[in-house]
């Protein structure tokens, strides 16, 4: 080539399966083409549903086999295996490690060292895996033997709330071994657990089956009449309310000093029906023992407009959950992208922050 000839830049090459960063959403999913027609959109969504179902069908036999094997192990051994597997996942999965560290740095970056954050992240995965590995054995043991391993703190909050006579919403968090608290509530207060869409109906169905073996009743999201009927029977309904679920309307409230999109359903229902809310967590006290701890008895404020009363109540139980997480940060599921939805993404949703002097 003549050195005086004009130079041309080499054409950018893109592998067939690669998608440029601009073509992906913040969650990492492929963005649909801007010129996609309604018919193409319908076909794409239908294909996505078929692909998800195919993956679930392939996974379910493996999940069932794993549950069957773990279920016959001694509880201590199952817990140790789970912890070891969690440690390996953290060590050898850069994507898991990166997601955990990003979330933890949002929460604790200004107050904890890098080594402390790394230790919290590692222990968080270990505890999650320990819980998954323990559940099949606990289900085989049955509720009576399981509950021998559960101690309870602040039960009086539940008794005070039920004394009102209108039912109770137990708000819990992805913290510790949630099913320890759910099983205790089911057997002591005839509680029903409201299940959420885990994104994998096969895994969710297996979890519900394990809960049934422990004597727990479950409602699925959308069973509104059954939910209201349960509450009117003065029974508790437990629901998780600490994730950024984009399909749900919520309210932005502070969580670790940053606004977080939080489900509004529990507080809105409590405000509409005059219910109490009792937040609670289930902690590990050893690899094979647990503590169900209730954090308070909350009522909607009557000095605020109805909508604002629901926002303020959401803030209060979120703050109690944050306090519990701060005390034992390795107990919370930091894999979740808690701050993914920003107020500018959903400008139609309300923002509620406490007054500066609160």
N, C-alpha and C positions, 0 to 999 in steps of 0.2 A: 504493500500500500504506500502510495506517495505521502510523505509526511505533511505535505501541504493540503492533502485531501481532508474534507470536513469529517470530524469524528462523529460516530453515531453511538449512542448508549446501547448496551446490550439489552435486548427485550427481557423484561422481568418474567421469570418462570415461576409458575405456581403448580404444585403437585395437584393431581386430581382431587385428593381428599382434603387439601388444605383450604382454609377459609381465611381471608385477610382479616386482621383484627377489626377493621371497620365494619365487617359483615357479621360480627358477633355482638350479642347483647352483653350487658354488664354481667349477667349470670353465666356467660360462656356459651349460650345457645346460639345456633345459627339464626341470623335474621332472615325473614322471608324477603324475596325480591321486591323492590319498590313497585314494580309494574305488575305484580301478581294479580290475576283476575279472580273473582269470587269462585269460579269453578276450580281454578288451580289451587286456591286456598283450601277448598273443601276436600279435594283429592289429597293434598299434602297432609291435612289434619287426620284424614282417615288412615293414610299410610302410617303416620306416626302412632296412631292408636294400635294398629295391627303390629307394628314393630315392638311397642311396649308390651303388649300382651304376649307376643312370642318370647321376649326375654323373660317375662314372669313365668311362663310355662316351663322354660328350660331351667330356671332357678329353683322352682318349688320342690322337685324331687331331691335336689341336693340339700335344701333347707330342712326338709323332713328327715332325711337320713342323718344330718348333723344333730338335729334335735333328739332323735332316737338314741344316738350314741351318747350324747352328753347327759341325757336323762338318766342313764344307768350308772353314771359316775358318782362317787361320794361328793357331797357339796364342796368340801374344802378343795378337792382335786380339781373339780370343774372351775372353781373360782381362780385357782392358781393358773390353770391352763388359759383361761380367758385373759388374765393379767399378762401372761407371757406373750400371747398372741397380740394383745394391744401394744405392748412394747415393740414387737417386731413390726407391726403396721406403722408405728410412728417412725421407727428407724429407717425403714426401707420404702416408705411412700412419700416422696417429696411433695406431692399435691396435698395430701392430708396434713403434713407438717406445715406447709406454707399457709393453708387456710386457717389452721389453728393459731399460728403465730400472728397472722394479720388481725384476727378478731381480738386476740389477747392484747396486742399492742394498742388497739383502739381503746380498750378498757383500762389497761394498766401501764401503758408505755411511759407515762409521766411519773409513775410512782414505784415501779419495780425494775430491777435490772434485767438484762437480757437472759442471764442464767436462771433467774427466778421464773421468768415467763416461760423459758424452755422447759423447766421442771414441771410447771403447772400443765403445760400442753401435753407432755409425755404422760403424766399421771391421769389426765383427763381421758386419754385414749385407753389407758389400762383399765380404768374404772368402768368405762362404757363396755369394753369387751368382757370384763368380769361379770357385769350384769347380764349381758346376753348369754354367756356361758352358764350362768347360775340358774336362769329361769327354767330350763327343762327339768333340772333336778328338783327345784322347788315345787314345780307342778306335780312331779311324781310323788314327792313327799306328802302332798296334800296340804290343805289350809291349816289344819290344827298344828301340825309339826312346824309349818312355816311360821305361824304366828307366835310360837314359842320363842322364836328368834327376833321378834319385833318388840321393842320398847316404845313407849309413847310419852311425849312431852306436851304439856298444855292442852290436855283433852278438854279442859273446862271451856275453851273457846267454842268447841263444837256443841257442848251442852247448852251454853248460853244462846247460841244461834238457833238451835232447834227449839228452844223454849219459846221463841217468838211464834212458832207454829205455822210458818209459811214456806218451809223448805230452806235449804242452804245450798249455795254454790261453793264448792271447794275448788279454789283456783290453785293449780300446782304448776310446776316448772320442770323442764327437762334437766333434772337434778337428781343425782344419786340413783337409787333403785326405786323408781316411781311405784312399781307394783307392790312394794312392801306397804306403802301407805294406802294404796288402792285396796289391797286385800284386807287390811285391818279395818278400813272404813266399811267395806262390804259386809264384814261379819259382825261388826259392832253397831253400825247405824244403817244397814240395808242400803248402802250407797250404790249408785249406778255411775259407770264411767262413760263419758262421751268420747268416742274414738274419733281420731282425725285421720285424714287421708295421708298416709305415709309415702305416697307416690309409688307404691308397689303393693297392689291388693293381695298378692300371694303372701308376702311377709306380714301384712296387716291381718290377714285371715288367720295365719298361724299364731300370731300374738293373741288374738281374741280366743282361739282354742285353748291356749295355755291359761289365759285368765279364767275361762270357764271351768277348767280343772281345779282352779283355786277358789271356785265359788263366786266369782265376780260377774255381775250383770253388766252388759255393754249396750249402749245406744250408738247408732251411727249418726254422723252429722247430717242434718236434714230431717230427722225424726222429731219435728218440733212438737207435735201433739203429745207424743209419748214423753218428751222432756218436760213439758208443762204439767202433764198429769202426774209425773213422778214428784215434782216439786210440790204440787198441791196436796199430795199425800204426806207432806212434811218429811220427805226423804232427801238426803243430800245427793247432788249430782256433781261429780268431779270432772273438771276439764282443764286442759293445758292451755295457757294463754301467754306464752313468752316467745313466740316465733313471729317472724315477719312473713305472714301468709298473704301474698299479693292478691289472691282471689277474694279476700275478705275485706270489707270496709273496716277501717280501724281509726285510731287516733294516734298522733305523734306525741309521745311523752318522753321525758328524759330517762335515759338508761345508761348508767356509767358516764353521765355528763354529756351525752349526745342524744339528740332526738331519734327515737326508734319507733317505727310503725308497729303498733300493738293492737291485737284484736279487741274490738269494742264489745263483742257479744256478751261476755259475762256481766260487765257493769251495766250495759243497756237493759239486760233482762232483769237484773237485780233492781234497777231503778224503776222499771215498768211494773214489776210484780211486788215491790216492797220487800225484797229478799235480803238476807244477810250474805256476806261473802267471808269465807274463812280461807286465807292462803295457807298452804302447807308444803312441806318438803319431806323427803325420805332420805336419811343419811346412812352412810356406812359407819358402823362402830367397830367392825372388824371384817375380814373377808367373808364371814358367814353370819354376821349379825347386823341388825339395822335399827334405826330410830325414826319413827314417824313424829314429826314436830310441827305443831300448828303455830302460826305466826301472829294471829290476831283475829278479832271479830270486828268486821267492818260493815257499816251501814251507809247507804247513800245519804248525802247531805240534803236536808230539806230547805236550806236557806239559799240554794242556788237554782237557776233554771234547770229544767229536766235534762237537757242535753249536756249542759256544763257539769251537772252533778255526776253524770256517767263518765265524762272525761276525767273529772277529779278523782273518782273512785278507781278508775283504771290506773291513774298515776300512783295512788296510795298502795295498791297491792303490787304494782310493779316495783315500787321502792322497797317494799318488804322483801320481795324476791331478790332484788339487787343486794340488799344487806346480807341475806343468807349466802349468796354467791361470793360476796367479798370475804365472808368468814371462812368459806371452804371453796375456793375458786376451781379446784380440780374436779368438783362434783358436777359442774355444769357442762352442757354439750356445746363446746365452743366451735364445733364444726359448722354449726348453722351460721349463715350470713345474716346476722341480726340487724345490721344497719344498711342492708342493701338498698331498700326503698327509701328515697330521700323526699323531704317535703316538696321539693321542686318537681319531683316525678309525679306526685299526686296532689296538685294544688287544691283539688276539691275537698280534701280531707282536713279535718280540724287539727290544730296544734294546741296542746295544753301544757303550760309550764306553771309551777307554783309561783306565787308572788315573791318578790325578792326578800321580804321580811318573814316568809313562812319558815 
